[in-house]
Amino acid sequence: MSGNVLVVIGAGGMGMAIARRCGKDSLVMLADIGEVSSALADEAYDVRTQQVDVSDLISVAALAKAAAELGPVQSVVHTAGLSPMQSPADRVIAVDLLGTAHVIDAFGPVIVAGGAAVVISSMAGHLTGGLPAADEAAIAAADAADLAALPCVRAAAAGDPGLAYAFAKAAVSALVRAAAQPWGRRGARINAISPGVIDTSMGKAELDGPSGGFMRTMVEVSGAGRLGTPDDIAAATEFLLSPNAAFITGADLLVDGGVVAAVRSGQLG
Ligand SMILES: NC(=O)c1ccc[n+]([C@@H]2O[C@H](COP(=O)([O-])OP(=O)(O)OC[C@H]3O[C@@H](n4cnc5c(N)ncnc54)[C@H](O)[C@@H]3O)[C@@H](O)[C@H]2O)c1
């Protein structure tokens, strides 16, 4: 046991797989708005749990403080999120976008030199072609507390949940790009991962929803031709947290089995 702390926010399908793969040699702080499974503690991981609502900056700041009191915060992985099938647009923005801004804001001051964070975004932000340059610049310049008032964020929160989700995830990647320099000044790195369709409860809910047929077609035409597993995302996270990724920061790694590649090269039919 190294004594280092790994914070995993969101203890759902991906969060548990990431904690299991990346937490063997760390003290793992698992945080979620809901109940956290005792599975890892039962498997002899050293686990602490804390309730957090990422849409509330005070709640996230309390989590960062509690994590720092446990030891050096070496790694932070943010997986908490809501999908368009689960929530209206305003909650998608509050949790997926503002929640990520809160995590970056609260953990920036506590991550140790040599540490790294991974934030889970989505291929949805890539499928819509990313943000207009003016929106990206406004999002990059805004404090977490001011983000909700930006006209582009307000418009997304008042619209369709699916479009709000794609906007939020494109904006999450923009937040990560904007954070890379200040985190770098403290000797830490931060990256995003954009998963494709992953076999978790959230992924299953989306596949069972109105966009499910389209999503299955995208998966069928992709290079991998299959759904992703939570461990596919955990493996990419393990790499980005490790010294092997020492020169990678501010990046957004697509881990989608080639869905975006197939769509953008016109292979969807
Ligand atoms: N599953 C997919 O197909 C897929 C694809 C692309 C991106 N993603 C993204 O990956 C991330 C992880 O998704 P997952 O598949 O593990 O989903 P999941 O539903 O299994 O886990 C998400 C977790 O976030 C928690 N959560 C929700 N709101 C919260 C809040 N306000 N504060 C704290 N915790 C909260 C939930 O309780 C849940 O445990 C999400 O950001 C999601 O948008 C998922």
The ligand as an SDF file (V2000), in Angstrom:
LIG
                    3D

 44 48  0  0  0  0  0  0  0  0999 V2000
  -22.4980    4.0600  -20.2730 N   0  0  0  0  0  0  0  0  0  0  0  0
  -22.3020    4.6670  -21.4250 C   0  0  0  0  0  0  0  0  0  0  0  0
  -22.6500    4.1340  -22.4920 O   0  0  0  0  0  0  0  0  0  0  0  0
  -21.6070    5.9970  -21.4610 C   0  0  0  0  0  0  0  0  0  0  0  0
  -21.1630    6.4680  -22.7120 C   0  0  0  0  0  0  0  0  0  0  0  0
  -20.4790    7.6710  -22.7650 C   0  0  0  0  0  0  0  0  0  0  0  0
  -20.2370    8.3960  -21.6130 C   0  0  0  0  0  0  0  0  0  0  0  0
  -20.6970    7.9300  -20.4100 N   0  0  0  0  0  0  0  0  0  0  0  0
  -20.3860    8.7210  -19.2280 C   0  0  0  0  0  0  0  0  0  0  0  0
  -19.6310    7.9210  -18.3570 O   0  0  0  0  0  0  0  0  0  0  0  0
  -19.8380    8.3320  -16.9880 C   0  0  0  0  0  0  0  0  0  0  0  0
  -20.1100    7.1030  -16.1320 C   0  0  0  0  0  0  0  0  0  0  0  0
  -21.2720    6.4810  -16.6120 O   0  0  0  0  0  0  0  0  0  0  0  0
  -21.6870    4.9850  -16.1860 P   0  0  0  0  0  0  0  0  0  0  0  0
  -21.9930    4.2820  -17.4470 O   0  0  0  0  0  0  0  0  0  0  0  0
  -20.7270    4.4260  -15.2170 O   0  0  0  0  0  0  0  0  0  0  0  0
  -23.0770    5.3100  -15.4880 O   0  0  0  0  0  0  0  0  0  0  0  0
  -23.7100    4.7700  -14.1090 P   0  0  0  0  0  0  0  0  0  0  0  0
  -25.1270    5.2520  -14.1520 O   0  0  0  0  0  0  0  0  0  0  0  0
  -23.4310    3.3380  -13.9440 O   0  0  0  0  0  0  0  0  0  0  0  0
  -22.8810    5.6040  -13.0120 O   0  0  0  0  0  0  0  0  0  0  0  0
  -23.0290    6.9800  -12.8480 C   0  0  0  0  0  0  0  0  0  0  0  0
  -22.9880    7.2680  -11.3540 C   0  0  0  0  0  0  0  0  0  0  0  0
  -23.0830    8.6820  -11.1710 O   0  0  0  0  0  0  0  0  0  0  0  0
  -23.8190    8.8870   -9.9810 C   0  0  0  0  0  0  0  0  0  0  0  0
  -24.3760   10.2340   -9.9450 N   0  0  0  0  0  0  0  0  0  0  0  0
  -25.4100   10.7280  -10.6700 C   0  0  0  0  0  0  0  0  0  0  0  0
  -25.6500   11.9930  -10.3250 N   0  0  0  0  0  0  0  0  0  0  0  0
  -24.7480   12.3180   -9.3550 C   0  0  0  0  0  0  0  0  0  0  0  0
  -24.5020   13.4850   -8.5900 C   0  0  0  0  0  0  0  0  0  0  0  0
  -25.2490   14.6050   -8.7480 N   0  0  0  0  0  0  0  0  0  0  0  0
  -23.4870   13.4820   -7.7030 N   0  0  0  0  0  0  0  0  0  0  0  0
  -22.7380   12.3520   -7.5230 C   0  0  0  0  0  0  0  0  0  0  0  0
  -22.9470   11.2050   -8.2020 N   0  0  0  0  0  0  0  0  0  0  0  0
  -23.9360   11.1890   -9.1170 C   0  0  0  0  0  0  0  0  0  0  0  0
  -24.9220    7.8200  -10.0300 C   0  0  0  0  0  0  0  0  0  0  0  0
  -25.4900    7.6080   -8.7530 O   0  0  0  0  0  0  0  0  0  0  0  0
  -24.1580    6.6250  -10.5920 C   0  0  0  0  0  0  0  0  0  0  0  0
  -23.6610    5.8000   -9.5490 O   0  0  0  0  0  0  0  0  0  0  0  0
  -20.9560    9.3600  -17.0530 C   0  0  0  0  0  0  0  0  0  0  0  0
  -20.3870   10.6580  -17.0220 O   0  0  0  0  0  0  0  0  0  0  0  0
  -21.5780    9.1360  -18.4160 C   0  0  0  0  0  0  0  0  0  0  0  0
  -22.1850   10.3050  -18.9310 O   0  0  0  0  0  0  0  0  0  0  0  0
  -21.3820    6.7520  -20.3200 C   0  0  0  0  0  0  0  0  0  0  0  0
  1  2  1  0
  2  3  2  0
  2  4  1  0
  4  5  1  0
  4 44  2  0
  5  6  2  0
  6  7  1  0
  7  8  2  0
  8  9  1  0
  8 44  1  0
  9 10  1  0
  9 42  1  0
 10 11  1  0
 11 12  1  0
 11 40  1  0
 12 13  1  0
 13 14  1  0
 14 15  2  0
 14 16  1  0
 14 17  1  0
 17 18  1  0
 18 19  2  0
 18 20  1  0
 18 21  1  0
 21 22  1  0
 22 23  1  0
 23 24  1  0
 23 38  1  0
 24 25  1  0
 25 26  1  0
 25 36  1  0
 26 27  1  0
 26 35  1  0
 27 28  2  0
 28 29  1  0
 29 30  1  0
 29 35  2  0
 30 31  1  0
 30 32  2  0
 32 33  1  0
 33 34  2  0
 34 35  1  0
 36 37  1  0
 36 38  1  0
 38 39  1  0
 40 41  1  0
 40 42  1  0
 42 43  1  0
M  CHG  2   8   1  16  -1
M  END
$$$$
